[in-house]
Amino acid sequence: MAQIANAAVAVQVARALEQEITAEGWKPGHFVGRRQELAARFSVAPATLGEAIQLLRSRGIVDAKPGPGGGIFVADRSPFTQLSDQLLSLREGTATVTNCLRVLDALDGTVLHDAVEFANDADIAEVRRAAELLEASWGTPEGSGAMWGLHARIARITPNELLRSLYTNLVEYIIVEELEGATAPTTPERLQTHLDFADAVIRRDHALASSAVDRHRGSSLAAARS
């Protein structure tokens, strides 16, 4: 295989291996190859191959086993990991901003109340920083990414793996694809609603969370439709 020359070489190698695993229908436990063999096959440095393998391991696609008889094997994937991949595959499909926002709108309340209930000190510190970034960038081209970044950081707090996977992957899809209409007008009231999302987590305040969700509900969807 020709040398892959790109800043994201490891990502390309990981994608090629994933596509091969899918196309061949390899089952969990199938031997993919040894590291040195795969590095030679893709004409990449061992460190680059290692990065690609780590990307696949982090998504539950492969396992790496050391020692004699070791190598790279297809992983036994959990339903949650498969769901994440299905959501990520939206990038190849035709998901609309309206579809994404309707699902996120329905999940906001559960996500926020879970964050209020389960946030630890590190979570609270990061939510506070995300809110500060949003406030500083509101009304600028960076404001949209900061807004969705706050939503995603709050969602990562929930211990519900299914909820976390669904919500954060949809937000990532909106950010990466820059879906037109995914951000409502940058009014002071809308900024305050998002800051209240963060404050509810910081103060562990379920009443404020309910109020913020009520004010937020349908606003992004209405803007997208208009």
BELTA-V381605 format. One record per pair of residues at least 4 apart in sequence whose ideal C-beta (glycine too) atoms are under 7 Angstrom apart, sorted by sequence separation. I is the first residue (numbers start at 1). J is the second residue. D is the distance in Angstrom with one decimal. If there is no record, write none. Layout:
BEGIN
[[I,J,D] [I,J,D]]
END
This chain:
BEGIN
[[8,12,6.0] [9,13,6.4] [10,14,6.2] [11,15,6.3] [12,16,6.3] [13,17,6.4] [14,18,6.2] [15,19,6.3] [16,20,6.4] [17,21,6.4] [18,22,6.4] [19,23,5.9] [20,24,5.9] [26,30,3.8] [33,37,4.7] [34,38,6.9] [35,39,6.2] [36,40,6.4] [37,41,6.2] [38,42,6.3] [44,48,4.1] [46,50,6.2] [47,51,6.7] [48,52,6.6] [49,53,6.3] [50,54,6.3] [51,55,6.6] [52,56,6.7] [53,57,6.1] [54,58,6.2] [55,59,6.9] [66,70,4.8] [77,81,4.7] [79,83,6.3] [80,84,6.7] [81,85,6.7] [82,86,6.5] [83,87,6.5] [84,88,6.3] [85,89,6.3] [89,93,6.7] [95,99,5.4] [97,101,6.0] [98,102,6.3] [99,103,6.8] [100,104,6.2] [101,105,5.8] [102,106,6.7] [103,107,6.5] [104,108,6.5] [107,111,5.4] [108,112,6.0] [109,113,6.2] [110,114,6.2] [111,115,6.5] [112,116,6.5] [113,117,6.3] [114,118,5.8] [115,119,5.4] [119,123,4.0] [121,125,6.4] [122,126,6.5] [123,127,6.1] [124,128,6.3] [125,129,6.6] [126,130,6.3] [127,131,6.4] [128,132,6.5] [129,133,6.4] [130,134,6.4] [131,135,6.4] [132,136,6.3] [133,137,6.1] [134,138,6.2] [139,143,5.9] [142,146,5.9] [143,147,6.2] [144,148,6.6] [145,149,5.9] [146,150,6.6] [147,151,6.9] [148,152,6.2] [149,153,6.3] [150,154,6.4] [151,155,6.3] [152,156,6.5] [160,164,6.2] [161,165,6.1] [162,166,6.3] [163,167,6.1] [164,168,5.9] [165,169,6.0] [166,170,6.5] [167,171,6.5] [168,172,6.2] [169,173,6.4] [170,174,6.7] [171,175,6.4] [172,176,5.9] [173,177,5.8] [186,190,6.7] [188,192,6.3] [189,193,6.6] [190,194,6.8] [191,195,6.3] [192,196,6.2] [193,197,7.0] [195,199,6.1] [196,200,6.1] [198,202,6.1] [199,203,5.7] [205,209,6.4] [206,210,6.4] [207,211,6.5] [208,212,6.2] [209,213,6.3] [210,214,6.4] [211,215,6.5] [212,216,6.0] [213,217,6.1] [218,222,5.5] [219,223,6.6] [220,224,6.3] [221,225,6.4] [222,226,6.4] [4,9,5.2] [21,26,5.0] [33,38,4.6] [39,44,5.6] [44,49,5.4] [56,61,4.2] [57,62,5.9] [65,70,4.0] [77,82,5.6] [90,95,4.4] [95,100,6.1] [119,124,5.3] [137,142,4.2] [138,143,5.0] [158,163,5.3] [174,179,5.2] [185,190,6.8] [200,205,4.9] [203,208,6.7] [6,12,5.9] [39,45,6.9] [56,62,4.5] [57,63,7.0] [65,71,6.4] [137,143,4.6] [158,164,5.1] [184,190,5.8] [39,46,5.1] [42,49,6.8] [57,64,6.3] [4,12,5.3] [64,72,5.7] [65,73,6.3] [156,164,6.2] [174,182,4.8] [200,208,4.2] [4,13,6.8] [53,62,6.5] [137,146,4.6] [155,164,5.9] [199,208,6.2] [200,209,3.9] [39,49,4.1] [62,72,5.3] [63,73,5.0] [35,46,6.6] [38,49,5.6] [53,64,5.9] [62,73,6.4] [62,74,6.2] [63,75,4.7] [134,146,4.3] [155,167,4.2] [156,168,6.3] [196,208,5.8] [200,212,5.9] [62,75,5.3] [133,146,4.9] [134,147,5.8] [155,168,5.2] [35,49,6.0] [61,75,5.9] [17,32,6.9] [60,75,5.3] [196,211,6.9] [197,212,5.1] [134,150,5.3] [152,168,5.2] [196,212,4.0] [60,77,4.9] [60,78,6.4] [53,72,6.2] [130,149,5.7] [131,150,6.2] [152,171,4.5] [193,212,5.5] [130,150,4.4] [151,171,5.6] [60,81,3.8] [59,81,6.5] [193,215,4.8] [130,153,4.9] [148,171,5.2] [193,216,5.1] [127,153,5.8] [148,174,6.1] [126,153,5.8] [127,154,6.2] [148,175,5.2] [13,42,5.1] [190,219,6.6] [32,62,6.2] [145,175,6.1] [13,44,6.1] [38,72,6.7] [123,157,5.0] [9,44,6.0] [13,48,6.9] [17,52,6.9] [184,219,5.2] [13,49,6.6] [147,183,6.6] [184,220,5.0] [34,71,4.4] [35,72,6.9] [4,42,6.6] [10,48,5.2] [14,52,4.2] [18,56,6.4] [33,71,6.1] [119,157,5.1] [185,223,6.4] [4,43,7.0] [9,48,5.3] [13,52,3.9] [17,56,6.3] [33,72,5.7] [115,154,4.7] [118,157,5.6] [144,183,4.4] [184,223,3.7] [1,41,6.0] [3,43,4.2] [4,44,6.7] [21,61,6.7] [31,71,6.0] [32,72,4.3] [118,158,6.7] [1,42,5.6] [2,43,6.7] [10,51,3.7] [14,55,4.3] [32,73,6.2] [118,159,5.8] [1,43,6.0] [10,52,4.4] [14,56,5.3] [31,73,5.8] [32,74,6.4] [112,154,6.3] [115,157,4.2] [181,223,6.7] [182,224,6.8] [18,61,5.8] [30,73,6.5] [111,154,6.3] [114,157,6.5] [115,158,6.6] [143,186,6.1] [154,197,6.3] [181,224,3.9] [11,55,6.8] [29,73,5.8] [30,74,4.3] [111,155,4.8] [114,158,3.8] [150,194,6.1] [10,55,6.4] [29,74,6.4] [28,74,5.4] [114,160,6.5] [27,74,6.6] [28,75,6.3] [111,158,6.0] [139,186,4.7] [147,194,6.1] [150,197,6.8] [154,201,6.2] [26,74,4.8] [28,76,3.9] [138,186,5.8] [150,198,6.4] [111,163,6.6] [21,74,5.8] [110,163,6.4] [138,191,5.0] [107,163,6.7] [111,167,5.6] [135,191,6.8] [107,167,5.4] [134,194,6.0] [135,195,6.5] [104,167,6.7] [131,195,5.6] [104,170,5.8] [103,170,6.1] [131,198,3.6] [130,198,6.8] [100,170,5.2] [128,198,6.7] [127,198,5.1] [100,173,6.5] [100,174,5.7] [127,201,4.9] [128,202,5.8] [127,202,6.3] [124,201,6.4] [95,173,6.7] [124,202,5.4] [83,162,7.0] [87,166,6.8] [100,179,6.9] [80,161,5.1] [84,165,4.9] [88,169,6.1] [101,182,6.9] [80,162,6.1] [83,165,5.7] [87,169,3.7] [91,173,6.5] [97,179,4.2] [119,201,5.2] [87,170,6.6] [90,173,5.3] [97,180,6.7] [97,181,4.8] [116,200,5.5] [80,165,5.6] [84,169,5.7] [91,176,6.9] [97,182,5.0] [112,197,6.0] [116,201,5.7] [91,177,6.5] [115,201,4.8] [112,200,6.4] [116,204,5.5] [116,205,6.6] [116,206,5.4] [113,206,6.1] [116,209,5.1] [113,209,5.5] [112,209,4.7] [112,213,5.9] [109,213,4.6] [108,213,5.4] [108,216,6.2] [105,217,6.1] [105,218,6.3] [105,220,6.9] [105,221,5.7] [101,220,5.0] [102,221,6.2] [101,221,4.7] [98,221,6.8] [101,224,5.7] [98,224,5.6] [97,224,5.0] [98,225,6.7]]
END
